[in-house]
Amino acid sequence: MKTIRCQNRFKDKANGRCGHILAILTDQQIENLKTDPEKPVLRCPACRDMRWIELDNDGDGLILRAIEKPDVFPAEPEYAEIEVFQQIG
């Protein structure tokens, strides 16, 4: 399993890096990135600059690419409410 951590650096932190866990991927998930045209897009919730990171696999290994603005999210996101449970009694 591969743990993806935020690598942003801060001058005011003791260790200098954010280190927030963004994703934990299995070897199969990393392998699937080679053929999947829709690449996962992540963002660190702990950082001030909030960079978007796109995950990719070029065949040699995992690639983390910083992007300006993701194309995958529409301006007005659509959502639907789902009933997760029903109270009985």
C-alpha positions as CSV (number, residue, x, y, z in Angstrom):
1,M,0.0,0.0,0.0
2,K,1.2,3.4,-0.9
3,T,0.5,6.4,1.3
4,I,0.3,9.8,-0.5
5,R,1.2,12.7,1.8
6,C,1.1,16.4,1.3
7,Q,4.6,17.7,0.6
8,N,3.9,21.4,1.0
9,R,6.6,23.2,3.1
10,F,5.9,25.8,5.8
11,K,8.4,28.0,7.5
12,D,6.4,28.2,10.8
13,K,6.1,24.4,11.4
14,A,8.8,22.5,13.3
15,N,9.4,19.8,10.7
16,G,8.7,22.2,7.7
17,R,6.3,19.8,5.9
18,C,2.6,19.5,6.1
19,G,2.5,15.6,6.0
20,H,-1.3,15.4,5.9
21,I,-2.4,12.0,4.4
22,L,-4.2,12.6,1.1
23,A,-4.8,9.0,0.0
24,I,-3.8,5.4,0.7
25,L,-3.6,3.3,-2.5
26,T,-3.2,-0.4,-3.1
27,D,-0.9,-1.7,-5.7
28,Q,-3.9,-2.6,-7.9
29,Q,-5.2,0.9,-7.7
30,I,-1.8,2.3,-8.8
31,E,-1.7,-0.2,-11.6
32,N,-5.2,0.9,-12.8
33,L,-4.0,4.4,-13.2
34,K,-2.0,3.4,-16.3
35,T,-5.2,2.7,-18.3
36,D,-7.8,4.9,-16.6
37,P,-8.4,8.1,-18.5
38,E,-10.0,9.8,-15.5
39,K,-7.2,10.6,-13.1
40,P,-7.9,11.1,-9.4
41,V,-7.6,14.7,-8.2
42,L,-6.8,15.4,-4.6
43,R,-6.5,18.5,-2.4
44,C,-4.9,18.9,1.0
45,P,-7.5,20.4,3.5
46,A,-4.8,21.4,6.0
47,C,-2.7,23.7,3.7
48,R,-3.3,27.4,3.2
49,D,-2.5,27.5,-0.5
50,M,-4.8,24.5,-1.3
51,R,-3.1,23.2,-4.4
52,W,-4.8,20.5,-6.5
53,I,-2.8,17.3,-7.1
54,E,-3.5,14.9,-10.0
55,L,-2.3,11.3,-9.6
56,D,-1.0,9.4,-12.7
57,N,1.1,6.3,-13.5
58,D,3.4,6.5,-16.4
59,G,4.5,2.8,-16.2
60,D,7.6,3.5,-14.2
61,G,5.7,4.5,-11.1
62,L,3.3,7.0,-9.4
63,I,3.4,10.6,-10.5
64,L,2.0,13.5,-8.5
65,R,1.3,16.5,-10.7
66,A,0.2,19.9,-9.3
67,I,-2.5,21.5,-11.4
68,E,-4.0,25.0,-11.3
69,K,-7.7,24.2,-11.6
70,P,-9.2,20.8,-12.1
71,D,-11.5,20.3,-15.2
72,V,-13.4,17.5,-13.5
73,F,-15.6,19.7,-11.3
74,P,-18.5,21.6,-12.8
75,A,-19.1,25.2,-11.7
76,E,-22.3,24.2,-10.0
77,P,-21.9,20.7,-8.6
78,E,-24.9,18.5,-8.8
79,Y,-25.9,16.4,-5.8
80,A,-28.7,14.2,-4.5
81,E,-29.8,13.4,-1.0
82,I,-29.6,9.7,-0.2
83,E,-31.5,8.1,2.7
84,V,-28.8,6.1,4.5
85,F,-31.0,4.7,7.2
86,Q,-34.6,4.5,8.3
87,Q,-35.7,4.7,11.9
88,I,-38.1,1.9,12.9
89,G,-40.5,2.2,15.8
